[in-house]
């Protein structure tokens, strides 16, 4: 083949390799890959139907406690204590400030956590796809190293095609390009990358340091409410109403079933939400590392680069050297 054709093909293959290396460096993939893997591993136990369904059940219980306290408990208990509702509310604020504060903030708290848990539920399918990048058996940390290695290989092949006129290098460049295309499509990298990008976008409103600070404060409020209710309010109400503990529990189960159930399950529910927040808190730095990166362009850079390398290698194979014109000696012509 002509020298310019060989060198053009080689330069194109080498340029694809350089683009891969630059993509890895510009997107900080050597940091993003481990962050992605840590975050996926941390959220994997949470992003399953059973844990999310349990959290939603806990939220429904807390919401029912809030509703029942305002609509039933206040009128019933104020009447039993011979107070009007306003006096009872003032009495609660003075004697049991943690309970009063918790009941007041419970609607906003349940709404906040409902948004977070609802986001997790909506992202389960996308998380499963993103968690399988590049495959379910290979960690995400292999992606930057694989792309970087592919870039080095293509860069080397491009230089060989350009400066070593051996058809083998063109064959290898074309084959390597085809391998990149086939492998990327075979393991559904475009779809997985799209799922990861969409999930990251949907997490932005809820996965922030401000959300974590507010949620931790909310759990502190609910925890203090539950503790004060169990250790102070209920025993004192039992005495004022002339009931022992068993009678008081029976009264609540019969007349205020949501509050009775909520008080029984609140410690376990708080533990589950605390575990959820620990997961969020433990991987906030990882999310902040990978959140600015879009994975779809990276995947398509690899696929399109494979296409370019395939055609450049093929160009190096099909181009032929022009046949040389041999000079015939004049004496031979005259003899003829």
N, C-alpha and C positions, 0 to 999 in steps of 0.2 A: 504494500500500500504506500501511497505517497507519505512523505514525512509529515506534512501539515495535517493530513487526515489522522494519522496515528497520534500525533501530539494533541490534536483537538479532542479526540475521544478520551485520551488519558487525562487531559485537563478537566474535562467534564466529570469524569469519575472521581478525580481527586477533589474537585470542588464539592461534590456531594459528601465526601468524607469530611471535609472541613466544616460543612454546614452541620453535620451531626455533632462534631466536637464542640462547635460554637453553641449549638442548642443546649447541650449538657451544661456548659459553663454559664451561659447567660441566664438560664432558668434555675441555676443552683441545684441541679438535680441530685448531686451527691449529698446535699442536705435534705432535699425534699423527699427522696426515696426512703431513707430511714425514718423521717417524721411520719410519712404516710403509713409505713409498716407498723410503727409504734401505735399510732392512732387507731388503725384498723384492729390491731390486737386488743387494745384497750376497750373499744366499743363493741367488739364481737359478742361478748356475753349479754350486752344490753340490747342489741339490735335484733332481738328474736321475738316472736309473737307472744310467748308466755310472759316474759318479764314486762313487756310493754302493756299487755292486757292487765297485769297485776297493778301496775302503776295507775292505769286508768280507773280500775276499781277503787284504789285508794283515794283518788281524786273525787270520785263520785261520793264516797263515804264522807270525806271532809266537806264537800259541798252540801250534802244532806244534813250534816251537823249544823252548819251555818244557817241553813233555811229553817230547820226545825227549832233551833234555839230562838230565832226571832219570831216565828209564827206560833209556836206552841209553848216552849219552855218559859219565856218571859211572862206571858199572861197567866200560865198555870202556877208557876212558882211565886209570882207576885201576889196572886190571890191567896195561895196557901200561907204566905207570910204576912197577909193582911197589909199589903202595900199596893199602890197603884203602879203601873208599868214604869212611869218616870222615876218614882222613888226606888223601885227595884234596880233600875239601871244605875242610878246614883249609888245605891248600896253596893252593887257589883264593882263599880269603879273604885270605890273607897276600900272595900274589904278584899277584893280579888282583882287587883289591877291587871295582872298577867292574863287572866281569863277574859276580862273585858276587852283588853287590847287585842287578844287573839281572835275573839269572836268578831270584833269590828273589822279586822284586817283579813279575815279568812276568805271572803269572796274574792278580793283582789289577788290573794296568794294562790287560791285554786285556779283562778283564771290564768295567772302567770305560768304555773306549772302545766296547766292544760295545753297552753301553746307550745311549750317545750316538748312534752310527751307526744302531742299531736304531730309535731314536726318529725320526731323520731319514727313514729308509726308510718307516716307518709313516705319516709325515705328508706324503708326496709329493703325493698326490691333493688333500689339503686345502690344501697350499701353492699348488698350481696354481689352485685356485678363489680363494683369498684374494689371490693375486697379480694377479687380474683385476678387483680392485675399483678403480673402478666398472666399467671394461671393460678389455680387453687393450690398447686403444689410448689410454686416458686414465689419467694417473697418479693415485695416491691423494690427492695434494694438491688435486685438484679437488673432492673430497667436502666438506670443511669450507666452502670458498668457495661451492659450489653450495647447500648447506643453509642457509648464512647468507643468501645472495642470495634463496633461496626464502622465507625468513622475512621479509626486508625487503619483498618483493613482496606477500606475503599481508597483512602489516601495513598497507601502503599501500592495498591493495584493500579491506581491512576498513574503514578510515577513510572511504574514498570511498563505499562502500556505505552506511555509517551516516549520513554527512552530505551526500552529494550524491545526491539521488533520481533517478539515471539508471540504467535497466535494464542498460546496458552493463557497469557495474562488477560487478553480480551475475553476468552471463554470464561475465565474465573470471575471477571468483573460482571459479565452478563448473568452468570449463574448466581452470584452473590446478590445481585439486584433482585432476581426472581425469588430467591430464598426470603429476602426481606418482605416482599409483597405477600407471598404465600403464608409465611409464618404469622404476619400481622393479621391477616384476614382469617386464618384458621383458628386463632385463639380469640377472635372477636374483639381485638383491641379498640377499634373505633367506637363500638357500642359501650365498652367498659369505660373508656375515657369520657364519653358523653355523660354516662351515669355519674361518674366522679365529679365532673364539672357542675352538673345540675345540682347534685347533692351539696357540694360546697357552697353554691350560690344560695340554696334554701336554708343552709345553716347560718349564714351571715347575720340575720336579724336576732337569732337566739344565742349564738355562741360568741359571747363577748365577756370581757372582764366585768362590765357593769351588770350583766345578767347574773353572773356568778355571785357577785357581791350582794345583790338584791336577794337572790335565792337563798344564800346562806343566812342572811338576816331574817328572811321569812321563816325558815325552818327553826331558827332560834326562838322566834315569837310563838310558833305553834308548839314547840317543845315545852316552853315555859308555861303556856296555857294548859297543856295536858298535865304537867307536873302539879301545878297549883290546883287544878280541878280535882285531881285524884287525892292529893295529900291534905288540902285545906277546905276547898269549897264543899265537896260532897260529904265529908264527915260532919262539917258544921251544919249543912242543910239537914242532914239526918237528925242531928240533935234538935234543931229548931222545929222540925216536923214530927218529932217523937218517934223516929224510926231507927231500927238498928241497920247495920250494913246490908244484911240480906233483904230486909224489907225495902230499903232504899233502892237496891238493885232491881228488885221486882217491880217497884213503882216506875222506874225509868224504862225497864224493858216493856212494860205494858203501855205506858203513856208517851214515852219519848224513845221509841226503838232505835231511831237513827243515832241519837246521842249515846245510847247504851252501847250500840255496836261500834261506834266511832271511838269511844273511850277504851274499849277492849283491844281494838286493832291499831290504835294510834302509835304505840311504841314500834311495832313492826313496820308500819307504813313510813314512819319517820326514818327508820333505819334504811329502808329501800331508797328513799329520796336522798338521804345522805350519801349512800353508795353511788347514786347517779351523779350527784354533784362532785364527788371525788373523782369520778371518771372524767367529767367535763374539765375539772380543775387540773387534773394531772396531765391532760393532753392539750391544754389551751396553747402552750408554746408550739406544739407540733402543728396544730391547726393554723396558727398565725404564720408558720413557715410555709406550709403548702397552699394556703388559701389564695395568695396572689397568682399562683401558677395555673394556667389553662392546659389541660392534658390533651384535648382534641387536636390543637395545632401541632403538638409534638408528635403525636401518632401519625398525623397526615404528612408531616415532614419526613418521617421514616418511610412511609408508603410511597410518596411521590419521589423521594430520593431513590428508592429501589427501582421505580419505573425508569427514572433518568439513567441510573447506572445500567439497567438492562439494555436500554436502547443505545447508550454510548458504547457498551461492550459489543453489541451487535454491529454497530457502525464500524468498529475496529475489525470485525470479522469479515464483513461483506465487501469492504473496500479492497480493491486489488491494485497491484502495481501495473501500470500501463506496459504493454509488451514493448520490448526494446527493438528498434530497427537495426538490423545488422548490415553493416556496409559490405558490399560485394566488390572485390578487387576489379579494377578496370581490365586487367589482363584476362581475367576469367570471362568477362563480358565479351571481349573481342574474340576470344577463342570460340565462344558459343556462336 
